[in-house]
């Protein structure tokens, strides 16, 4: 299966970057994948501390093959983060949060193109480090901080380092595709569950099949290119058809393939991580789509933003739903997308107007639907096939209209085709 993943990557059938731009490894992809395979073969035969050490050694080897400078910086930063959280007494989540925020601010100033564009043109590797840091660590920092704040329990330095440098995360830079909870990750380290391993192999197989399907769709008649042609020709029926095929169908198939392969690799190493996507194209409503789409990121947003609001406003449940959705979509989602947006171009311009609009509209739709469900629970009987198809199509249309036209259309209308600085192609 790892060989099949390499073949898909090398032939260009499937790019293992997911939602990450310019996140290609410095070494050939086959080298990083081979190191992952060796890590799996060694660690699956070991238990307890020996297994931890084998996973750490293999993860460090993958990180160095991916980018030696970023690997060294990651190790140093992780030790500093651990010292800020746990050094000199009981866990201190505030000090850890200050360290993380200071890290983003420091990297943000160093990678700001408005301050020193000529310097960054000469040192593109600095922009690459900032971008990779935002992609790989933003959400894991949030999970660690949240768990330390809630449980006040220390984390062993070896487990902490392994959590941030776990091998599959350098075969596929995860961004939001596989956000592992730190507590569940550490619980899986001492032993190797062969049932979880086998399910991971099946998931990689499925990801490869979906990747070939996405490639065939692109090669036969790329919906995105056809959409652009229909827009230029003012072909309204063509625009309607190709819009749906491009987004959400083509986009969803591509990202589901990468996510399945990444989650499968994590499961191969014994970590029982659920799929990132649960058949999102079968959602019959926007709230159901939200529950099926990028489930790990949704869980993080719910725990950090929705649950505290719901507990504070538990005597006013409908207000809790409204405020919870606002904090999840408008505050949380926008906040976690900001680092990638900033480090991708080295600037906050153009602002993420498309994402802000998308989050406001989607949050409003979800809040209204949740309030309606609370007032009038849906019938338990399944819909007829015809009604099911109509509901799915309706969800696709709303999804496409909000993201593709309301979000990206407004962004294009206001700022035009702004192309960010390509900070990463440094080889």
HELIX and SHEET records of a PDB file:
HELIX    1   1 UNK A    2  UNK A   10  1                                   9    
HELIX    2   2 UNK A   29  UNK A   43  1                                  15    
HELIX    3   3 UNK A   48  UNK A   66  1                                  19    
HELIX    4   4 UNK A   68  UNK A   86  1                                  19    
HELIX    5   5 UNK A   93  UNK A  110  1                                  18    
HELIX    6   6 UNK A  117  UNK A  122  1                                   6    
HELIX    7   7 UNK A  124  UNK A  151  1                                  28    
HELIX    8   8 UNK A  157  UNK A  164  1                                   8    
HELIX    9   9 UNK A  168  UNK A  171  1                                   4    
HELIX   10  10 UNK A  182  UNK A  187  1                                   6    
HELIX   11  11 UNK A  194  UNK A  221  1                                  28    
HELIX   12  12 UNK A  223  UNK A  232  1                                  10    
HELIX   13  13 UNK A  236  UNK A  244  1                                   9    
HELIX   14  14 UNK A  245  UNK A  250  3                                   6    
HELIX   15  15 UNK A  251  UNK A  268  1                                  18    
HELIX   16  16 UNK A  280  UNK A  282  5                                   3    
HELIX   17  17 UNK A  286  UNK A  292  1                                   7    
HELIX   18  18 UNK A  295  UNK A  301  1                                   7    
HELIX   19  19 UNK A  302  UNK A  306  3                                   5    
HELIX   20  20 UNK A  307  UNK A  312  1                                   6    
HELIX   21  21 UNK A  317  UNK A  325  1                                   9    
HELIX   22  22 UNK A  326  UNK A  333  3                                   8    
HELIX   23  23 UNK A  334  UNK A  345  1                                  12    
HELIX   24  24 UNK A  353  UNK A  375  1                                  23    
HELIX   25  25 UNK A  385  UNK A  400  1                                  16    
HELIX   26  26 UNK A  401  UNK A  407  3                                   7    
HELIX   27  27 UNK A  408  UNK A  415  1                                   8    
END                                                                             
